[in-house]
């Protein structure tokens, strides 16, 4: 059974090939996806790697969590599933778009528009 790992605190110069070669020391790497900014194409400093088995994933976590790669101490652990709403982002606190709850009404209603 394949297991997806989250790799965090990566250097912005780390390449997918480097990550794949490193984690291949722990077992079979199915995919290695370095997450990049849409507009610039630059790395965001984290990646998702799918390992072939639970044993390979556990070995990779044990071997490389806290490992120094490109002068950065990387974090390796199991990836969490996204929540049903898609999660994250600026508006997540109050719900995103028209789907979530509205912002709390914090202003006082003064009875409509009055001219003074």
N, C-alpha and C positions, 0 to 999 in steps of 0.2 A: 504494500500500500504506500503510495506516494505521500510525502509530508512536506508542507511548505514552511520555510524558515524565513524570519525577518532578520535582515542584517542592517544594523544601524551604526551611526557615527562614522561613516565612510568618508575618506578624503574625497574632495571633488575631482581629483585626478585619477582615482581608481577606475579601471575599465572592467567591463563584464568578463573579458578573457582572464584578467588577473583574479577575479573573484571565483570564477569557475575552476581555475587551476588550483587555487588555495583549497577550496572545499572538496575537490576531487581526492585530496589526501585522506579524507574521512570516509569516502564512499562514492557511489555513483550519483552524479549530478544530472538531473533530467533537464532542468532549465535554470538559467540565471538571468533575471531581469533587473537591470539597474534603472531606477526611476529617474526620469529627466523632466526638466521644466519644459512646458509646451512651447513657450515663446522663444526661449534662448537655446534649448537643446542641451543645456548644461545639467550635470548631475545634481540631484537634490540631497545627496549624502546618505541614501539608504537604498536597499535592494530586497528583492524576494527571490529565494532560491528554492527549487523543488528538489528534494532528495528522493532516491528510489525507494527507500524503506525507512521504517521507524528506527531501526538500529543505526542506519547511516546518519539520520537526523540527530539522534542522541549523541553519537560519536562526534559529529561536527560541532554541536553545541558545547560539549565538554572540551574539545580541543581548541576551539576558536573564540569562545566568549571571553573577552578581555584580551585577546590577541592583538599585538601591535602590527598594523598594516598601514604602510605609507605614513608613519609617525602619528597614527591615530589608534586609540584603543577601541576596537570594534565590539559591538554588542550582537550576540547571536542567540536567537531563541525562537520558539514556535510562533508562527504568524497567527494573529487573531482574525476571526471572520468579521467582515463589516456588518454593521447592524442593518436592519431592514430599510431604513431611510436613506442609506448611502453614507451617512455619518460625516462628521467633521465639517470644517469650514467656518466662515465668519458668522453665518446666521444660525449655526447649530444650537446656540443657547436658547433661542426663541422659536426654533423651527424654521426650516428653510422654505422659501417660496410661499405658496398658498396652501401647502399640505399640513404644516405644523400649527401649533398654537400661536396666537397673536401676542404681541408685546403687551405687557401689563400697562393699563391706562394709569399714568401717574399725574396727569394734569387735572386741575379742577375746572369743571364746566361752569362758566359764569352766566349761563342763560342765553346764549346766542350773541349775535353781533350787535353791539350797541354803539351809538355815536355819542361822543361826549362833547 
